[in-house]
Amino acid sequence: MAFSAHKNKKELEEFEISIEELEKQAEQLAKLIKRAKCFVVSTGAGISTSAGIADFRGPTGVWTLQAQGKEDMIKSTPMLSAYPTITHMALVALEKAGYLKFLISQNVDGLHRKSGFPPHKMAELHGNTCVEYCKICHKEYLRDFDCRRDSNSVHDHRTGRLCQCRNELYDSIINFGENLPRKALEQGFDFSTKADLHVVLGSSLRVTPAADMPRATAEQGRKLVICNLQTTPLDSNCYLRIFSRIDQLMICVMKYLQLPIPDWFLNRRLSISIFPNISSSSPSPSSLPSFKYSIQGIEPDSTPATFIRHIIFRNSIRQLRSVRDPFVVCLGLESPLLIQLRFMRHYNEPDLSLSLNVSNFSSIIHTNNNNSDTNNTTALFELLVDLKFDPREGIWTIEPIDESAKQSIQQISNDQFNTIFPSIQEQVVVPTQSTNNSSFNCSDTLQNLLSLLSISKN
């Protein structure tokens, strides 16, 4: 907020060391990283400015311009379409190499998570615009959209969506005057007191309790390093103070560590599950498909991840468009089953078409189905597929995770998707918002189709 902007020109002033001095300090930092047993990093808004996202207290920061009455001059790339920066990817490499033990982030832009940094090794102190959660069962949901909704109260965090346990979901953003999430707060202080090297990147360290975490490291007599263009209240506590642009520093540090900075790819994971058929005693037409197909995005730690706008399912008999996550339709076991994914397109991702050979595992499905209780909600079969989008080339590649998936699913072109089967009239499936895999009923859905439409491919 504007009231938290820097109050004088001295605090606003930025400093930048020479390239020669930067090289010396980067080499010194690299040596510290090599020797550290518990290396922790804290990041602020300055880490994302090279992604086009405005900071808060810089000369053209959001709070700075608001305090000057210049809101119309604020320029910032939308968070959802911003790319993780060189520094984001350097931190991913440092963690994978075993150097970086924990990451403390004040950022809400979600770029650390999008970069591929392990969520269990990170505390997002101020939340994440793309994460909502349930206060009852504590389940998290990662969305490819801003979870917040317009409200009369800044402290009303209800998103209007429901958890699988049927309780309300809340956005994870922490506003001024609100308490930080307990787990993130405890983890942040725990690792800060354990750290023998704590590096702060792109934070003015004006907001507590986030600023108290690096202070805790310094008060333990351990090494504190700060890289920020403006001065901070903890400069006198530093073992090493670096006035530099963060990406430039990290390029030099990684050079001295002889670690390459990886390119960023948009990584997704797809779960394709088949659930038991409805009870044979159900009053339904004989033509009713027997199995429930569910497709859902997930994180590697199984956190539900919404990144698909809609899915078209197509076989030789019918074409169904499912428009709500999780994407559930009722079909038989005819092969091949064609699947076309439409994404949110924040990075101009094209549609991705897949061909699923259901016959490869139909015997397993039938065996599991015959042995299951009619009320059993356990999947009869599940395939996991990793999707990788290269934003530089604009293409998707897939990597099935297990052997059965490798033998059963392949990527096809969007032209092939449209031509393998003749034109079929499309049915649109819109289950209720609270639908999950266990409650979805095939007969109810077929009786409540919105329409039988031929919808344009746009």
N, C-alpha and C positions, 0 to 999 in steps of 0.2 A: 504494500500500500504506500501511498505518497508520504504518509507520516514517517515511514521507515527509511526514506531516502537520506543520502548524506546531507549534512547540514551546512557544510562550508566547502569552499573551493579546494582547500588542502586535502580533504578526504576524497574529493572527486578526481584529483590529479592522478595521472597515470605515468609510470616510469618504465623504461625498457633498456636493458643492458645491451652491450655490444655483442656481436656474433662471437668474438673471441672469448669474452667473459662467459657467454652462454655455454660454449664448448667446455670450458674449464669446470663450470658448475655442474653441467650434465655428467661429465666424467666422474666428478666427486659423488654425485647422487647414485650413479650406476654402481660404484664401489660400495656405497652404503647398502644398496639393495642386495648385492651379492652376499654381504656379511650378515644381513638381518635374519633373525630367526622367526620374528613375527612382524611382517611388513603389512601395514594397513594404509589404505588411501581414503581420504574424504574428498568429495567433489561438490562443487557448487555450480551456479548457473554459468560461470565462465567457461566450463568445459564444453558447452553446447553452442557458444556464439559462432564458432566456425561452421556449424550446421545451419546457421541463419536464424537461430532462435535468440531473441533479445534477452540480455541479462536484466538485472533489476537496478543495480546501483552504479553501473558504468555511466560515462558521459551521455550515452544515448539509451540508457536502461529504462525499463518500464516505469519504475518508481520515480526515477530522476525526472523524466519528461512529464509525468503526472504532477509532480510537485511544482514544476515550472508552468503548468497549464498548457502543455504542448502534447496532449494525448494524440492529436491527429498526426503527429510526426513519428509515432511508434511504428517501426517496421520489423516484422518477424515472420519467418517461415512457419506455416502450420506444423505443430508438433507431429501430427500423424504422418506427414509426408517428409519429415526431416530424416536425413541419413546419419547414422552414428559416425562420429568424427574419428580422425586418426588417433586421438587420445582414448576414445572409447575402445577402439580395437587394440590399442597397445595394452590396455588394462586386461583385456581378454587374453592376450598372449602371455602377459605376466602371470596371470592366474594359472593358465595351462602349464606353464613352465615350472610352477611350484613356488614362485617367489611371493606373489600376492596372496595373503591369507584371508583378508576380508576387505569389503568395500562399503563405505558409509556414504550415502548419497542424499543431498538435500533437493535434488532435482525431481520434478514431477513429470518430465517429458517422456519417460519410459525408454529412453535411448539405451541405457545400460542393459535393460532386459532384452531389448530388440537386438543389441549387439551380440548376444549369446552369452553374456556373463551369467554364471550360475545363480539363480535366485536365492538358494540356501546359503550362499556366501556373501549376501548383500543385505543391507538394511536401508530401505527407502524411507527415511525419517518423515518426510512430508507427503508421502503417498505417491500415487501414480495415476495420471488421468485415465489410463486404460484398465485399471483394476477396480473391481467392485467385490464386495465380500458380504458374507452372512454373519451377523452377530451371534446367532444361535449355534450353528454347527461349525462356524469359522472357515467354511469353504470359500476359496477365492475363485474368481473368474477373470480371465484376461480377455479383453475386448479389443477389436481393431477400430474402435470409435471412442469418443470421449464419453465416459460413463456418467458424467455430471448432467443434471437437468436444470433448467431455469427454475428458480424458486424465489418466493418472497423473502426467504430467510437464508442468509449465507451459511447458517449452521444446520440447515435441513439437508442431510446427505442422502436421503432416500432417492433411489434411481427410478423407481416405478417398476422394476423387474423383480422376479421372485427366484429364490434359490430352489434347488431340487428338493429341499426339505419343506418347501412351500412358505418359507418365511421371507420377509423383505430383504432386499439387497441394498447396500449402502456404498457410495463412492468412498475412495480411500484418501481423498485430499484432506490435508490438515491446514485449516485456515488460522489466521492470527487469533490468539486467545484460546485455542483448542489444545488438548493434550495430545502428545505424540503417542503412536501405538506402543503398547507396553513391550512387546517382543522386540521391535526394532530399537527402542530406547535401551533396553537391557543389553542387547547384543552390541550396540554401538559403544556403550561405556565399558562393557566387558573386554572387547577387543582393544579399545583405546588404552585401558590400563595394562593389558598384556603386551602391547606393541613395544618393540624396541626401536622401530622406525615408523613414524606416522607422517605421511605426505599429504598436504592439502593442495588441491588443484582448483583454482578458479572460484574461490570463496572469499568474500570480504570479512567473514567471521563476525558478523554483527548480530546474528540471530542465535539465541540460546533456546534449548540446551544443545543444539548442534555444535555451536562454537566451544562448548565446555568439553567436548570429547577430545579434540587435539590438545586442549589445555591440560586435560588429565594425563595425557602421555608426557607432556613436558614436565608436569609436576612430579612425575615418577622418576625424573632425571634421565628420561630416554630422549632420543633424537626426534625433533620436530622440524620438518621442512615445509616451507610454504612457497608456492608459485602463484603469484597474482600480480596484476599490473598496478593495482592500488595498494596502499598500505593497509594493514589490519591491526587490530588491538593486540594480537599475539606476536607481532614482529620481534619484540624484545625477547621472546621465549624461544626463538628459532636457533637451531644448530646451523641451518643453512637457509638463507632467504634469497629467493630467485625472482627477479622482476623480468618476466618473459611471457610471451604468448605460449600457451600450454602445448599446442601441437608442435611448435618448434622445439620446445624442451624435450618432449617425448620422442621425437624423431632422433634427437641426439642421444638420449638415454638408451634407446633401443639399439642404436648403432654400437654403443660401447658395451652393451650386454650381448651383442651379436644375436639378437632375436629379431626375426622379420615381423613387421606389422601386417597382419592378415587383411586381405580385402574383405569388405562386408558383403554378405549375401543375406537375403531375406529367407530365413529358415522356418518352415512350418512342419507340423506332423499331423497326419490324418489317421483317424481310427475308423475302420469300416467293420461294422458288426452285424451279425444276423441273429435275430432273436426268435424264440419259439413261436409257432403258429398259434392262432386262436383255438379255443376249445372246439372240438368237433361237434359238440352239442349246441354251439351257438347258432341261432337262427340267422343264417346268412346265405346269399346266393352261392350256388355251386361254383361259380366262376371266381369267387373271392380268392385272391392270392394267399398263399399259405404262410409266408414268412415276412417278418419285419426287418427291413434293411435300415440301419442307422449309420449315418456318417457325421462325424464330429471332429473339429479341430482340438488338439490337446497339446500341452507342453510336454517336454521330456519327463517332467515329474508328475504327469497326468493331470495337471491343472487344466480345466476346460478352457479352450481358447477360441473365441469367435472371430474368424477372419474370412468367412465365406458369406457372400450375399445370398446366393441361391445355388441349388444343384438341380441339374436335369438328369433323370434316370431314363434310359431308353433300352428296350429290347425289341424282339421281333413282333411283340404283341401290343405293347403300349408305351407311352411316353408320359412321365410324371415330372412335374416341376415342384420341388419342395422349397419353401421360402422362409422357413424359420428353423433356427438352430435349437436343439439337434435336428438334423435333417432326416426325417423318418418317413419311409413309404412302405407299402405292402406289395410284394411281387413274388412270383414263383422263382424257380431255380433255372430258368432258361438261360442259355449261354449263346453268345457273350452278352454281358450286361454292360452297356456303355454309360459312362458317368462324365458329366461336364460340370466343372466347378467355375463359378463366377465369383471373383474376389472383390474386395472393397476398392481396389484400384488406387490406393494412395500413391503407389509407385508405378502406375500405369501397367500393372500386371495383366497380361492377356488371360483369357480363359484357358483352363487346363482340361484336356480330355483324356480319359482313361478307359481301358477295356478290361473288364473283370471276367475271367473264365470261371464261372461258378461251378461248372461240372467237375473241376479239379478237387473240390472238397464237398461235393453234394452228399457223398456217402457218409462223411463225418457228420454233416449237418443232420441227416436223417437219423443216424444212430443216436446222436445226442438228443435229438428231439423226441425220439421214442422212449428214451430213458428219463426224460425230464418230466417234472410235474407240470400240469397245465397252467399253474399260476407261477411257475418258475420265471424269474426275470433275468437269469444269467444268460449271457450271450452264448449261442451255440458255437459260434466261430467268430474270430476277430483277426483282421489284418491291420498291420501298422505300416504306414508308408511315410517316409520323409520326403518333403518337397523343398526344393532349393530354387530360388529365383535370383538370377543375375541381373541387377538393374542396369548394368552397363550394356549388356547384350539384349536385354528384354526377353529372355527365354527361361522357361521352367525345365528342370530335370527332376526325375524321381529316383528314389532309392528305397525299395522295399526292405524292411528291417529283418525279416526272417526268411527262411528258405521257401516256405509255403507261399508267402507273399510274392517272392521273386518268380515263382512258377505260375502265378495266377493273375498277375496284374501287369499291364504294360501301358506305356504312354502312347497315344495316337494323336494325329493332327486333328485340329478342329474341323478341317475339311472331311477327314475320314469319319468323324463323328456324325456329320450331316449326311453322309452318303452310304454308309454301311447298310442301313435299313431304309426302306422307302419312307416317304413322308407319313407321319402318324399324327393324328389329332392329339393335342396335349391336354392333360388334366393338371390342374393346379391344386396342390395339397397345402392347406394352411391349418395345422393343428393349433390348439389353444396355447396361450403363452406359457402356461404351467406344465405343458406336456413334457414328459421325459420318456426314456425308452421303455420303462416298466409299465407306464400307464397308457401308452399309445394303443388304441384299438382299431384294427383294420376295418371292421364293419362300420364303426362310427365315422371314420375318416372318409370312406367311400360314400357314405350317405350325406356327408357335409362338404363335399367338394365345392369350392367357390363357383367354379364354372368348368365347362368343357370348351376351352378356348385354343385357338391357334395364336400363340403369343410370339411376337417378333423376337428375333434373336438379340435385339438390343435390350 
